[in-house]
Amino acid sequence: MAAGAALSQTVPSVPDASVERGALLASLGNDHGAGACASCHAFNGAADPSGGFPRLTGLSGPYIRHALDDFAEGSRKNVLMASISKALSAQERADAGAYYSSVYAPVPPAAPVSRDLLEEGRVLAVVGVNDQQLVACSACHGPFGRSPTPMIPSLGGQYARYITWQLGEFRDGRRSSGAAVMAGFAHALNDRQVEAVSDYFQRAPGPVGPLPKSLPDAAR
Amino acid sequence: MTPITANEKLKPVDAVTIGVGWTGALMAEGLTAAGLNVVGLERGGARFTVPDFQAPTIHDELRYSTRKGMMQDNTREPVTLRHAPDGVAQPVRRWSAFLPGTGLGGAGVHWNGQTWRFSPEELRLRSFSEERYGKNFLDADLCVEDWGISWADMEPYYSQFETLCGTAGKAGNLNGKIMPGGNPFEGPRSKEYPTPAMQQGYMDALFGKAAAGLGYTPFIQPSSNMTQSYVNPHGIRLNPCMYCGFCERFACEHFAKASAQTTILPVLLKRPNYELRVGAQVLRINLDSTGKRATGVMYADAHGRIFEQPASLVVLSSFSFNNPRMLLLSGIGQPYDPRTRKGVVGRNYAYQTMSTVEVYWDKDIVTNPFMAAGASGTVISDFAPTVFDTGPLGFIGGSYILGGTTNGRPIEYHPVPEGTPKWGRAWKEAVVRHYNHTGHVNVNGSSMPSWNNFLDLDPTYTDAWGQPVLRMTFDFPENDMRMSRYSHAKGKQIAEAMGGRAISEVIYGRPFDVTKYQTTHNTGGAIMGSDPSRSVVNRYMQSWDVSNLFIPGASCFPHNSAYNPTATLAALTLMSIDKIKSEYLKAPGPLVHV
């Protein structure tokens, strides 16, 4: 009986995460082979538009920690992140998540793309396509590119090339963690739709993280 | 009956379906595949996952659950109810006890997805009872009948429906071999379920553990909420269920719950020989001068214009209890008369006999009732109809017992122990205290037909089109109350073994309370059988009186099982389609001769 399996399910204990310890990891890495997060993702989580590195700003701490767990155990296949994640303890993964969920970074302006493409992306994002069994992305990822749910990532402001890459990872089975729906969606989307929805979300008003305390009152 | 005059007579078509829910869509798919020109007449509106069912609006509990947003409009089409043939029926102006759907996809849009097969012996329940317990065993008020079909007839079509839906489950009896993890009491199945069983919630697991500890055989409920991405035989993809808890009374925003929209309509609506007309209220089935042949239907469109749609074949595929009503409005078949017990249309109306136990834990048990699928849950079938000896207990029938949390939504779901004040601060504190620490054991019981329970036309009340509304005469037979008390005690025993601090219990019994939700499994009224003097349709859902009229749906059930009816009514419809294609279309006429 499957009862045993469900009964033995326990919620893993979440270490008390520390933004300060996370900041040290971001800038220095650790002694077990994990490099500094900031060398690719930047100190403010904004990374760069190359598509090789996601923007982390505005993601929740638990989501980032979970992603590191997935890289370590292989349900997200990425050679670089696997070696870094494996070199991080559970505590360190939580600390890194806490740090990047605490930083502020504005969404940089993106290069112009065709209005038709953006409109197609917007329809995919907020309406869906009945004939392809495509639910609106916003049903789970939230309206306006901002997720209301800690374990579902916000997509607004995320780099288009990164979103396109990740949809390919879902489609090709290299990313099997998280919502089981994503593989089906990635298969159903054609190349133009992938481009459209990726371009749309990069230009959607995404989360920028908490405003830094050092800003003058007038700016806040 | 008042004559109806059409404003316009339309071009004849090969077939028309009255209603486009599960059975109407299945029939239309089969008939269009055979080359027929088919028109689907749906009284409600068109609606699709995108854009109509999208979050967050589809999670509007006030609109869809409290105010029954997806149901038959009972300001226009109510039913009336009385408890006995000598009573006066009153209109049911607000749906509560049962929820007949309307609109494209019918009640198959707002169902939970529980996908059960009936027990094999139920298909010959009268013979089973007489062979096992003797001719005088059944109560005198019961009119239990054989269905006129066998398990071997039905099994391939159950499998076909599960394959269409991508039903998730674990076989308990595969070709006669009892399989661990499944329902050992099910009839032998030819195939494993298409997809693996659902996740088990914590409360479901506590139920399973308690039931197993008492020597019963728990298993995960078969479900047409998806557990993985699934492409059905029509090439339509369904997505995995997110366990969002907005299932029954709602449509699924994820293409994750099998319905006409997610399994059939995407191919059907593209066929050039199919036409869907929504807002089409069918008022009458027209007959020729002999009364033995349907010539088409009369319907009113949204403007109130009346159309005659001639058709060579008529499929009456509306919500279960609206099927016998349409027969009565059209003068088809002999209406049932409870005084003489003669006549067939309206007889054997049945329901289900429900009870529930709530288990209240301390705060260390967290049940997360919001996090479940419509058809998730853990079940025992040890007390299902015909699978255990009810002879010494003096009743026929039985129950399945389900432990699970589902649909734990903010407006409706406030479990509090007995003795809690109904409002105010103490009530609010009790809701906070118990919301996330409560479990449920539901006892889903069968319903036996009684000579006293039937459907006919109300002599007083009419609908928005001036036609008599359906009158239900129903109360639970004593047989079913004995069954329910016995099954409930078993459910309560499991609930007590689940380690709660307290329990409370409800048995929905006599008199039938139409203000309390129990089940939408209204059955009978146009039953199947092998004797035209005791049934309305033959084994192929074909009217005995009008051979070009087919009446699929739960209206054909001679009694109602403990199990949810959708898979059974769909399997019967699929069997009918096969027979129509292989024989009827070649030589239209009665498919069964007596």
Contacts between the chains, C-beta under 8 A, distances in Angstrom:
chain1	res1	chain2	res2	distance
A	1	B	181	6.9
A	1	B	208	5.8
A	1	B	212	5.8
A	1	B	218	6.0
A	1	B	219	7.7
A	2	B	181	6.8
A	2	B	197	7.5
A	2	B	200	5.4
A	2	B	205	7.6
A	2	B	208	7.5
A	2	B	220	6.4
A	3	B	200	6.9
A	3	B	205	4.5
A	3	B	208	3.7
A	3	B	209	4.8
A	3	B	212	6.7
A	3	B	218	6.7
A	3	B	378	7.2
A	5	B	200	7.5
A	6	B	199	7.8
A	6	B	200	4.2
A	6	B	201	7.3
A	6	B	202	6.3
A	6	B	204	7.1
A	6	B	205	3.7
A	7	B	202	7.7
A	7	B	205	4.9
A	7	B	206	7.5
A	7	B	209	6.3
A	9	B	202	7.3
A	127	B	50	6.3
A	127	B	51	5.7
A	127	B	54	7.5
A	128	B	49	7.5
A	128	B	50	3.8
A	128	B	51	7.0
A	128	B	54	6.5
A	129	B	50	6.2
A	130	B	48	4.8
A	130	B	49	5.8
A	130	B	50	3.9
A	130	B	51	7.6
A	130	B	266	7.9
A	131	B	266	6.6
A	133	B	49	7.4
A	133	B	236	7.2
A	133	B	237	4.9
A	133	B	238	7.1
A	133	B	239	6.2
A	133	B	255	4.3
A	133	B	262	7.5
A	134	B	50	7.2
A	135	B	49	7.4
A	135	B	50	7.1
A	135	B	54	7.2
A	135	B	239	7.2
A	135	B	253	6.0
A	135	B	254	5.6
A	135	B	255	6.8
A	136	B	50	7.1
A	136	B	54	5.6
A	136	B	55	7.8
A	139	B	54	6.0
A	139	B	55	4.1
A	139	B	56	7.9
A	139	B	253	5.6
A	139	B	254	7.5
A	140	B	55	7.8
A	140	B	242	7.5
A	179	B	240	7.9
A	179	B	242	7.3
A	180	B	228	6.4
A	180	B	229	7.1
A	180	B	240	4.2
A	181	B	229	7.5
A	181	B	239	4.9
A	181	B	240	5.4
A	181	B	242	7.0
A	181	B	254	6.9
A	183	B	229	6.4
A	184	B	229	3.9
A	184	B	237	6.1
A	184	B	239	5.1
A	184	B	240	7.3
A	185	B	239	7.6
A	187	B	229	8.0
A	188	B	237	6.7
